[in-house]
Amino acid sequence: MQIPIKQPPKSSAHNVCGIVRHSTLWLKPETVTQVEFLEWTGADHSRHTKFIGLRDDKDPRKVVKKPRILPH
């Protein structure tokens, strides 16, 4: 599954995790960051994310989101 680059919303404010954000800066992927996280939220956000490092060996245009693994 490939994640499309999201375009800026029509309004300058949008809702992320129940908080209205203003002056959002949208970027195109140019680097790959490796992170660890505890779980996915119901809104498909990563919870308790920990930065591991940058990955120079990966092409950002070829990176895909790993599918969510649901508990049995």
PyMOL commands that set and color helices and strands:
alter all, ss='L'
color gray80, all
select helices_A, chain A and resi 60-62
alter helices_A, ss='H'
color red, helices_A
select strands_A, chain A and resi 13-16+19-22+33-36+39-40+46-47+50-54
alter strands_A, ss='S'
color yellow, strands_A
deselect
rebuild
show_as cartoon
